[in-house]
Amino acid sequence: MLSSTYTYNKHLLFWACCAGLLLFGVALVTLGTLALDLRLAFGLDGLSAGSLYSVMPLGILAGSLLFGPVSDRYGYKILLTLSSLGLFAGFRGIAGAETLWGLKAGVFCFGLAGGVMNGATNAVVADISARGKGASLSLLGVAFGIGALAMPQVMGELKKFYHWRDILSGVGALTLGLAAMFALLRFPPPKQTTGFPLLQSRRLLTDLTLLLIGGFLFFQSSFESIINNWTTAYLTTGHALDEREALYGLSLHVAGLTVMRLLAGSVFRNVPPKQMLAVSLLLIPAGLLLLKTGGGFLPAASGLVLLGAGLAGGFPIMLGYVGERYTGMSGTAFSIVLAIALIGNMLVNVLMGWLVQEMGVQILTTAALVEWGAMLILGGAIVKRLE
């Protein structure tokens, strides 16, 4: 049992977690922003580049599986401090890599540390939020969106004056400050004081509600991924937009997601999660309809903004449910559902690549509609069980 005298500053912890997730967002989009530079520096062909990009998700999956049991048993402080140092090692590893294997090692380190950072910061915020866990997690998600949105622009501006390796080294230095901050802060104590929770997590693997939440996030994560990965090709091929317009539309999609999470954590903070989930699931088909039938930039961009707003609620709401239901082993429960989400991301991306090759990129909206249908069914089942 936790001592009633054990105190920690919830506000400082929340902002520290926001800083950690912001840098995770930066790390996650770094490969994309440096794609051309890495190809030129290491002479990568399509196959080599593909193998490089597959290393990051594997690292994130490993980190997502690792953080939960470790945090439940040993707490968050050491885990988040080491994760920050791992991000630093990833930035420095990529910046200083001379061989493809060295580059892959840096990317895997990125992914491993990022998976821990993503899972642990979400778990911390869920643990310290007595009420409105989903709303607090939405605000946390805003930090990730800012990091993901800012990195391409920042990199583009800095590359006018500095080499990309120097920029990465500079960004990596920020993670050392993050490590120091986590090392100095006081965190909630471990939930499991004896034994290792991995042995006790078997019952979670057979908990139907948790598996349904994991299934919802399986489709949510893969939905977000196929929109991010294939929208540019979809708009330039099917809507005859130029690449600049397509990329701007994709940025508006991320902006829609980020703004909706900001609103969910502030203006709509007291709206019940069930109602927020219903709104989210209604916005998605509206966005898909505009994206599929609208001609020109404005309808397509409007559809992408609606899609972003609709997808904004999935992770915060579902992780909020997990935090409320599994308080004694929240870290391990988060690990399970996040791992399922990442597996969905990887599997559906492979399937989507095959579908595009066989049927063309216009299959995107149909595939997304199928994913939405699965999310609708699972979301209804989850709400019914929780009630």
Contacts in CASP RR format, 6 or more apart in sequence:
PFRMAT RR
TARGET T0000
AUTHOR 0000-0000-0000
METHOD contacts of the structure
MODEL  1
MLSSTYTYNKHLLFWACCAGLLLFGVALVTLGTLALDLRLAFGLDGLSAG
SLYSVMPLGILAGSLLFGPVSDRYGYKILLTLSSLGLFAGFRGIAGAETL
WGLKAGVFCFGLAGGVMNGATNAVVADISARGKGASLSLLGVAFGIGALA
MPQVMGELKKFYHWRDILSGVGALTLGLAAMFALLRFPPPKQTTGFPLLQ
SRRLLTDLTLLLIGGFLFFQSSFESIINNWTTAYLTTGHALDEREALYGL
SLHVAGLTVMRLLAGSVFRNVPPKQMLAVSLLLIPAGLLLLKTGGGFLPA
ASGLVLLGAGLAGGFPIMLGYVGERYTGMSGTAFSIVLAIALIGNMLVNV
LMGWLVQEMGVQILTTAALVEWGAMLILGGAIVKRLE
2 188 0 8 1.000
2 189 0 8 1.000
3 189 0 8 1.000
6 188 0 8 1.000
6 189 0 8 1.000
7 186 0 8 1.000
8 128 0 8 1.000
8 185 0 8 1.000
8 186 0 8 1.000
8 187 0 8 1.000
8 188 0 8 1.000
9 185 0 8 1.000
9 186 0 8 1.000
10 128 0 8 1.000
12 185 0 8 1.000
13 124 0 8 1.000
13 125 0 8 1.000
13 128 0 8 1.000
13 185 0 8 1.000
13 187 0 8 1.000
14 125 0 8 1.000
14 128 0 8 1.000
14 136 0 8 1.000
14 139 0 8 1.000
14 140 0 8 1.000
16 178 0 8 1.000
16 181 0 8 1.000
16 182 0 8 1.000
16 185 0 8 1.000
17 121 0 8 1.000
17 122 0 8 1.000
17 124 0 8 1.000
17 125 0 8 1.000
17 140 0 8 1.000
17 143 0 8 1.000
18 121 0 8 1.000
18 139 0 8 1.000
18 140 0 8 1.000
18 142 0 8 1.000
18 143 0 8 1.000
19 143 0 8 1.000
19 178 0 8 1.000
19 181 0 8 1.000
20 80 0 8 1.000
20 84 0 8 1.000
20 117 0 8 1.000
20 121 0 8 1.000
20 143 0 8 1.000
20 178 0 8 1.000
21 117 0 8 1.000
21 118 0 8 1.000
21 121 0 8 1.000
21 122 0 8 1.000
21 140 0 8 1.000
21 141 0 8 1.000
21 143 0 8 1.000
21 144 0 8 1.000
22 143 0 8 1.000
22 144 0 8 1.000
22 145 0 8 1.000
22 146 0 8 1.000
22 147 0 8 1.000
23 84 0 8 1.000
23 87 0 8 1.000
23 117 0 8 1.000
23 147 0 8 1.000
23 174 0 8 1.000
23 175 0 8 1.000
23 178 0 8 1.000
24 87 0 8 1.000
24 114 0 8 1.000
24 115 0 8 1.000
24 117 0 8 1.000
24 118 0 8 1.000
24 121 0 8 1.000
24 144 0 8 1.000
25 144 0 8 1.000
25 145 0 8 1.000
25 147 0 8 1.000
25 148 0 8 1.000
25 151 0 8 1.000
26 147 0 8 1.000
26 148 0 8 1.000
26 150 0 8 1.000
26 151 0 8 1.000
26 171 0 8 1.000
27 87 0 8 1.000
27 90 0 8 1.000
27 91 0 8 1.000
27 110 0 8 1.000
27 111 0 8 1.000
27 113 0 8 1.000
27 114 0 8 1.000
28 56 0 8 1.000
28 114 0 8 1.000
28 148 0 8 1.000
29 147 0 8 1.000
29 148 0 8 1.000
29 151 0 8 1.000
29 152 0 8 1.000
30 94 0 8 1.000
30 110 0 8 1.000
30 151 0 8 1.000
30 155 0 8 1.000
30 168 0 8 1.000
31 38 0 8 1.000
31 52 0 8 1.000
31 53 0 8 1.000
31 56 0 8 1.000
31 107 0 8 1.000
33 151 0 8 1.000
33 152 0 8 1.000
33 155 0 8 1.000
33 156 0 8 1.000
34 94 0 8 1.000
34 155 0 8 1.000
34 164 0 8 1.000
34 168 0 8 1.000
35 49 0 8 1.000
37 164 0 8 1.000
38 44 0 8 1.000
38 49 0 8 1.000
38 52 0 8 1.000
38 103 0 8 1.000
39 49 0 8 1.000
42 48 0 8 1.000
42 97 0 8 1.000
42 100 0 8 1.000
42 103 0 8 1.000
44 52 0 8 1.000
44 100 0 8 1.000
48 100 0 8 1.000
51 104 0 8 1.000
52 100 0 8 1.000
52 103 0 8 1.000
52 104 0 8 1.000
52 107 0 8 1.000
55 104 0 8 1.000
55 107 0 8 1.000
55 108 0 8 1.000
55 111 0 8 1.000
56 107 0 8 1.000
56 108 0 8 1.000
56 110 0 8 1.000
56 111 0 8 1.000
57 111 0 8 1.000
57 342 0 8 1.000
57 345 0 8 1.000
57 346 0 8 1.000
58 108 0 8 1.000
58 111 0 8 1.000
59 108 0 8 1.000
59 110 0 8 1.000
59 111 0 8 1.000
59 112 0 8 1.000
59 115 0 8 1.000
60 111 0 8 1.000
60 112 0 8 1.000
60 114 0 8 1.000
60 115 0 8 1.000
60 118 0 8 1.000
60 342 0 8 1.000
61 115 0 8 1.000
61 339 0 8 1.000
61 342 0 8 1.000
61 343 0 8 1.000
61 346 0 8 1.000
62 111 0 8 1.000
62 112 0 8 1.000
62 115 0 8 1.000
63 111 0 8 1.000
63 112 0 8 1.000
63 113 0 8 1.000
63 114 0 8 1.000
63 115 0 8 1.000
63 116 0 8 1.000
64 115 0 8 1.000
64 116 0 8 1.000
64 118 0 8 1.000
64 119 0 8 1.000
64 335 0 8 1.000
64 338 0 8 1.000
64 339 0 8 1.000
64 342 0 8 1.000
65 335 0 8 1.000
65 339 0 8 1.000
66 112 0 8 1.000
66 116 0 8 1.000
66 335 0 8 1.000
67 79 0 8 1.000
67 83 0 8 1.000
67 115 0 8 1.000
67 116 0 8 1.000
67 119 0 8 1.000
67 120 0 8 1.000
67 123 0 8 1.000
67 331 0 8 1.000
67 334 0 8 1.000
67 335 0 8 1.000
68 119 0 8 1.000
68 120 0 8 1.000
68 123 0 8 1.000
68 197 0 8 1.000
68 331 0 8 1.000
68 332 0 8 1.000
68 334 0 8 1.000
68 335 0 8 1.000
69 196 0 8 1.000
69 197 0 8 1.000
69 198 0 8 1.000
69 201 0 8 1.000
69 331 0 8 1.000
69 332 0 8 1.000
69 335 0 8 1.000
70 79 0 8 1.000
71 79 0 8 1.000
71 120 0 8 1.000
71 123 0 8 1.000
71 190 0 8 1.000
71 331 0 8 1.000
72 190 0 8 1.000
72 191 0 8 1.000
72 192 0 8 1.000
72 197 0 8 1.000
72 328 0 8 1.000
72 329 0 8 1.000
72 330 0 8 1.000
72 331 0 8 1.000
72 332 0 8 1.000
73 190 0 8 1.000
73 192 0 8 1.000
73 195 0 8 1.000
73 196 0 8 1.000
73 197 0 8 1.000
74 190 0 8 1.000
75 187 0 8 1.000
75 188 0 8 1.000
75 189 0 8 1.000
75 190 0 8 1.000
75 191 0 8 1.000
76 120 0 8 1.000
76 123 0 8 1.000
76 124 0 8 1.000
76 187 0 8 1.000
76 188 0 8 1.000
77 182 0 8 1.000
77 183 0 8 1.000
77 185 0 8 1.000
77 186 0 8 1.000
77 187 0 8 1.000
79 116 0 8 1.000
79 120 0 8 1.000
80 116 0 8 1.000
80 117 0 8 1.000
80 120 0 8 1.000
80 121 0 8 1.000
80 124 0 8 1.000
80 182 0 8 1.000
80 187 0 8 1.000
81 179 0 8 1.000
81 182 0 8 1.000
81 183 0 8 1.000
82 113 0 8 1.000
82 116 0 8 1.000
83 113 0 8 1.000
83 114 0 8 1.000
83 115 0 8 1.000
83 116 0 8 1.000
83 117 0 8 1.000
83 120 0 8 1.000
84 113 0 8 1.000
84 117 0 8 1.000
84 175 0 8 1.000
84 176 0 8 1.000
84 177 0 8 1.000
84 178 0 8 1.000
84 179 0 8 1.000
84 182 0 8 1.000
85 113 0 8 1.000
85 175 0 8 1.000
85 176 0 8 1.000
85 179 0 8 1.000
86 109 0 8 1.000
86 112 0 8 1.000
86 113 0 8 1.000
86 175 0 8 1.000
87 110 0 8 1.000
87 113 0 8 1.000
87 114 0 8 1.000
87 117 0 8 1.000
87 172 0 8 1.000
87 175 0 8 1.000
87 178 0 8 1.000
88 172 0 8 1.000
88 173 0 8 1.000
88 175 0 8 1.000
88 176 0 8 1.000
88 179 0 8 1.000
89 106 0 8 1.000
89 109 0 8 1.000
89 113 0 8 1.000
90 106 0 8 1.000
90 107 0 8 1.000
90 109 0 8 1.000
90 110 0 8 1.000
90 113 0 8 1.000
90 172 0 8 1.000
91 110 0 8 1.000
91 168 0 8 1.000
91 169 0 8 1.000
91 170 0 8 1.000
91 171 0 8 1.000
91 172 0 8 1.000
91 175 0 8 1.000
92 168 0 8 1.000
92 169 0 8 1.000
92 172 0 8 1.000
93 102 0 8 1.000
93 103 0 8 1.000
93 105 0 8 1.000
93 106 0 8 1.000
93 109 0 8 1.000
94 103 0 8 1.000
94 106 0 8 1.000
94 107 0 8 1.000
94 110 0 8 1.000
94 168 0 8 1.000
95 165 0 8 1.000
95 166 0 8 1.000
95 168 0 8 1.000
95 169 0 8 1.000
96 165 0 8 1.000
97 103 0 8 1.000
97 105 0 8 1.000
97 106 0 8 1.000
115 338 0 8 1.000
118 144 0 8 1.000
118 338 0 8 1.000
119 331 0 8 1.000
119 334 0 8 1.000
119 335 0 8 1.000
119 338 0 8 1.000
120 331 0 8 1.000
121 140 0 8 1.000
122 137 0 8 1.000
122 140 0 8 1.000
122 319 0 8 1.000
122 334 0 8 1.000
123 323 0 8 1.000
123 330 0 8 1.000
123 331 0 8 1.000
123 334 0 8 1.000
124 187 0 8 1.000
124 188 0 8 1.000
125 133 0 8 1.000
125 136 0 8 1.000
125 137 0 8 1.000
125 140 0 8 1.000
126 133 0 8 1.000
126 134 0 8 1.000
126 136 0 8 1.000
126 137 0 8 1.000
126 319 0 8 1.000
126 320 0 8 1.000
126 322 0 8 1.000
126 323 0 8 1.000
126 324 0 8 1.000
126 330 0 8 1.000
126 334 0 8 1.000
127 188 0 8 1.000
127 323 0 8 1.000
127 327 0 8 1.000
127 330 0 8 1.000
128 188 0 8 1.000
129 136 0 8 1.000
129 137 0 8 1.000
132 269 0 8 1.000
132 320 0 8 1.000
133 319 0 8 1.000
133 320 0 8 1.000
133 323 0 8 1.000
133 324 0 8 1.000
134 264 0 8 1.000
134 265 0 8 1.000
134 273 0 8 1.000
134 316 0 8 1.000
134 317 0 8 1.000
134 319 0 8 1.000
134 320 0 8 1.000
135 264 0 8 1.000
135 265 0 8 1.000
135 266 0 8 1.000
135 268 0 8 1.000
135 269 0 8 1.000
135 270 0 8 1.000
135 316 0 8 1.000
136 265 0 8 1.000
137 315 0 8 1.000
137 316 0 8 1.000
137 319 0 8 1.000
137 320 0 8 1.000
138 261 0 8 1.000
138 262 0 8 1.000
138 264 0 8 1.000
138 265 0 8 1.000
138 312 0 8 1.000
138 313 0 8 1.000
138 316 0 8 1.000
139 261 0 8 1.000
139 262 0 8 1.000
139 265 0 8 1.000
139 266 0 8 1.000
140 316 0 8 1.000
141 258 0 8 1.000
141 261 0 8 1.000
141 315 0 8 1.000
141 316 0 8 1.000
142 258 0 8 1.000
142 261 0 8 1.000
142 262 0 8 1.000
145 254 0 8 1.000
145 257 0 8 1.000
145 258 0 8 1.000
145 261 0 8 1.000
146 258 0 8 1.000
148 254 0 8 1.000
149 251 0 8 1.000
149 254 0 8 1.000
149 255 0 8 1.000
149 258 0 8 1.000
155 164 0 8 1.000
155 167 0 8 1.000
158 167 0 8 1.000
159 167 0 8 1.000
191 197 0 8 1.000
191 327 0 8 1.000
191 328 0 8 1.000
191 329 0 8 1.000
191 330 0 8 1.000
191 331 0 8 1.000
192 200 0 8 1.000
192 328 0 8 1.000
192 329 0 8 1.000
197 329 0 8 1.000
197 332 0 8 1.000
198 332 0 8 1.000
200 329 0 8 1.000
200 332 0 8 1.000
201 329 0 8 1.000
201 332 0 8 1.000
201 336 0 8 1.000
204 210 0 8 1.000
204 326 0 8 1.000
204 329 0 8 1.000
204 332 0 8 1.000
204 333 0 8 1.000
204 336 0 8 1.000
205 211 0 8 1.000
205 336 0 8 1.000
208 385 0 8 1.000
209 325 0 8 1.000
209 382 0 8 1.000
209 385 0 8 1.000
209 386 0 8 1.000
210 322 0 8 1.000
210 325 0 8 1.000
210 326 0 8 1.000
210 333 0 8 1.000
210 336 0 8 1.000
210 337 0 8 1.000
211 340 0 8 1.000
212 378 0 8 1.000
212 379 0 8 1.000
212 381 0 8 1.000
212 382 0 8 1.000
212 385 0 8 1.000
213 318 0 8 1.000
213 321 0 8 1.000
213 322 0 8 1.000
213 337 0 8 1.000
213 382 0 8 1.000
214 318 0 8 1.000
214 336 0 8 1.000
214 337 0 8 1.000
214 340 0 8 1.000
214 341 0 8 1.000
215 337 0 8 1.000
215 340 0 8 1.000
215 341 0 8 1.000
215 378 0 8 1.000
216 314 0 8 1.000
216 318 0 8 1.000
216 375 0 8 1.000
216 378 0 8 1.000
216 379 0 8 1.000
216 382 0 8 1.000
217 314 0 8 1.000
217 315 0 8 1.000
217 318 0 8 1.000
217 337 0 8 1.000
217 338 0 8 1.000
217 340 0 8 1.000
217 341 0 8 1.000
218 340 0 8 1.000
218 341 0 8 1.000
218 343 0 8 1.000
218 344 0 8 1.000
219 344 0 8 1.000
219 348 0 8 1.000
219 371 0 8 1.000
219 374 0 8 1.000
219 375 0 8 1.000
219 378 0 8 1.000
220 311 0 8 1.000
220 314 0 8 1.000
220 315 0 8 1.000
220 318 0 8 1.000
220 341 0 8 1.000
220 375 0 8 1.000
221 341 0 8 1.000
221 342 0 8 1.000
221 344 0 8 1.000
221 345 0 8 1.000
222 344 0 8 1.000
222 345 0 8 1.000
222 347 0 8 1.000
222 348 0 8 1.000
222 349 0 8 1.000
222 371 0 8 1.000
223 311 0 8 1.000
223 368 0 8 1.000
223 371 0 8 1.000
223 372 0 8 1.000
223 375 0 8 1.000
224 311 0 8 1.000
224 345 0 8 1.000
225 345 0 8 1.000
225 348 0 8 1.000
225 349 0 8 1.000
226 348 0 8 1.000
226 349 0 8 1.000
226 352 0 8 1.000
226 364 0 8 1.000
226 367 0 8 1.000
226 368 0 8 1.000
226 371 0 8 1.000
227 253 0 8 1.000
227 304 0 8 1.000
227 307 0 8 1.000
227 311 0 8 1.000
227 364 0 8 1.000
227 368 0 8 1.000
228 250 0 8 1.000
228 253 0 8 1.000
229 349 0 8 1.000
229 352 0 8 1.000
230 352 0 8 1.000
230 356 0 8 1.000
230 361 0 8 1.000
230 364 0 8 1.000
231 246 0 8 1.000
231 249 0 8 1.000
231 250 0 8 1.000
231 253 0 8 1.000
231 304 0 8 1.000
231 364 0 8 1.000
232 243 0 8 1.000
232 246 0 8 1.000
232 247 0 8 1.000
232 250 0 8 1.000
233 356 0 8 1.000
233 361 0 8 1.000
234 291 0 8 1.000
234 361 0 8 1.000
234 362 0 8 1.000
234 364 0 8 1.000
234 365 0 8 1.000
235 241 0 8 1.000
235 245 0 8 1.000
235 246 0 8 1.000
235 249 0 8 1.000
235 300 0 8 1.000
236 242 0 8 1.000
236 243 0 8 1.000
236 246 0 8 1.000
237 361 0 8 1.000
237 362 0 8 1.000
238 361 0 8 1.000
238 362 0 8 1.000
239 294 0 8 1.000
239 295 0 8 1.000
239 296 0 8 1.000
239 297 0 8 1.000
239 300 0 8 1.000
240 296 0 8 1.000
241 296 0 8 1.000
241 297 0 8 1.000
241 300 0 8 1.000
245 297 0 8 1.000
248 301 0 8 1.000
249 297 0 8 1.000
249 300 0 8 1.000
249 301 0 8 1.000
249 304 0 8 1.000
250 304 0 8 1.000
252 301 0 8 1.000
252 304 0 8 1.000
252 305 0 8 1.000
253 304 0 8 1.000
253 305 0 8 1.000
253 307 0 8 1.000
253 308 0 8 1.000
254 308 0 8 1.000
255 305 0 8 1.000
256 305 0 8 1.000
256 308 0 8 1.000
256 309 0 8 1.000
256 312 0 8 1.000
257 308 0 8 1.000
257 309 0 8 1.000
257 310 0 8 1.000
257 311 0 8 1.000
257 312 0 8 1.000
258 312 0 8 1.000
259 309 0 8 1.000
260 308 0 8 1.000
260 309 0 8 1.000
260 310 0 8 1.000
260 312 0 8 1.000
260 313 0 8 1.000
261 312 0 8 1.000
261 313 0 8 1.000
261 316 0 8 1.000
264 271 0 8 1.000
264 276 0 8 1.000
264 312 0 8 1.000
264 313 0 8 1.000
264 316 0 8 1.000
268 276 0 8 1.000
273 317 0 8 1.000
273 320 0 8 1.000
273 321 0 8 1.000
274 383 0 8 1.000
276 313 0 8 1.000
276 317 0 8 1.000
277 313 0 8 1.000
277 314 0 8 1.000
277 317 0 8 1.000
277 379 0 8 1.000
277 383 0 8 1.000
279 310 0 8 1.000
280 309 0 8 1.000
280 310 0 8 1.000
280 311 0 8 1.000
280 312 0 8 1.000
280 313 0 8 1.000
280 314 0 8 1.000
280 317 0 8 1.000
281 310 0 8 1.000
281 372 0 8 1.000
281 375 0 8 1.000
281 376 0 8 1.000
281 379 0 8 1.000
283 306 0 8 1.000
283 307 0 8 1.000
283 308 0 8 1.000
283 309 0 8 1.000
283 310 0 8 1.000
284 306 0 8 1.000
284 307 0 8 1.000
284 310 0 8 1.000
284 311 0 8 1.000
284 372 0 8 1.000
284 375 0 8 1.000
285 369 0 8 1.000
285 372 0 8 1.000
286 303 0 8 1.000
286 306 0 8 1.000
287 302 0 8 1.000
287 303 0 8 1.000
287 304 0 8 1.000
287 306 0 8 1.000
287 307 0 8 1.000
288 303 0 8 1.000
288 307 0 8 1.000
288 365 0 8 1.000
288 368 0 8 1.000
288 369 0 8 1.000
288 372 0 8 1.000
289 303 0 8 1.000
290 299 0 8 1.000
290 300 0 8 1.000
290 302 0 8 1.000
290 303 0 8 1.000
290 306 0 8 1.000
291 299 0 8 1.000
291 300 0 8 1.000
291 303 0 8 1.000
291 304 0 8 1.000
291 307 0 8 1.000
291 365 0 8 1.000
292 365 0 8 1.000
293 299 0 8 1.000
294 300 0 8 1.000
315 341 0 8 1.000
318 337 0 8 1.000
318 382 0 8 1.000
319 334 0 8 1.000
319 337 0 8 1.000
321 382 0 8 1.000
321 386 0 8 1.000
322 330 0 8 1.000
322 333 0 8 1.000
322 334 0 8 1.000
322 337 0 8 1.000
323 330 0 8 1.000
323 333 0 8 1.000
323 334 0 8 1.000
325 333 0 8 1.000
325 386 0 8 1.000
326 332 0 8 1.000
326 333 0 8 1.000
348 371 0 8 1.000
352 364 0 8 1.000
352 367 0 8 1.000
355 363 0 8 1.000
355 367 0 8 1.000
356 363 0 8 1.000
356 364 0 8 1.000
END
